[in-house]
Amino acid sequence: MVNTDHAAQTRLSGIFMPFAKARRDEVIARKGRFVHYTSAENAMNIIRSRRMWMRNAKCMNDYMEVSHGHELLVQFFQDKDRKEHFFEALKPCGTEVAEKAIRLFDQWWQKLEFNTFICSISEHEPGENNHGRLSMWRAYGQPSARAAIVLNVPFEPDDATKGLKVTLSPVAYSEYADVEKELYAVINNIRANTDFLLSQGVQAIVNTVFAMLLVASVSLKHEGFKEEKEWRAIYLPDLNPSKLMSRSIETISGVPQTVYKIPLEDIPAEDVTGVSIPQLVERVIIGPSQYPFPMYQAFRTALEEAGVENADSRVIISGIPLRT
């Protein structure tokens, strides 16, 4: 029988995804917040529609989205010795566990490479409360009107957003040497936890290895983007669909594309809590702009209409003197 309780799942994550587990624990411990930098128009649409859009990874700013991580994994497993180390570590859990997991991943990858949907958010530091991050203002949103939505992401309880079928994963800004080091750490973890893994059953291990490969593929990014401190909300409609996610065709910067929309409202009956606008949105920072005061009034009104208390103190005008 497969043990699927929370403690077991947490331990499995620590064994097979140590980087993600460590980053998640660290953010929870310091009660970290996140921020979504975007155009003022899009920020307003998020608040008023109570929906956040997820775009196809192939339409994101970095044209190597998804491909970079997959290429690094392929590089590791193409080496006979490294592949053998990984397979041998998993062998006590079942002679074909590693092979089944990798075969499952390869079968799904052809679909997932072109049908992975992402919403990007960044870690928000306390020192950025009043002005935001200059590099992000430069990179995102239209020069005349930018905004950043600071978010209280509900990490706890762990099943708070279970019904959305969305995975939140920290981005690792990695080159090949970093990936190899991480995978050898996974190998050592497997060897140190063999008895526990045996108690979980073969299918649980296959599924976890598959998830490890999948999350790594869509959460590895070139180290040149490191200052973004990005986390990704990942949705895979082919693999794990949610009836709560709505799909539509939208034209963004002249490009027609499919988007999925995350409902920003609590639906306890469907295992979704803590994502309504009053709970989720801590503040809105208006980016460097020629029109800060009209934008302040508009966002204050939008937050009030969304049920946010003390909305006037939760809209901040960035003081960064960036020419627009």
Disulfide bonds with the S-S distance in Angstrom:
none
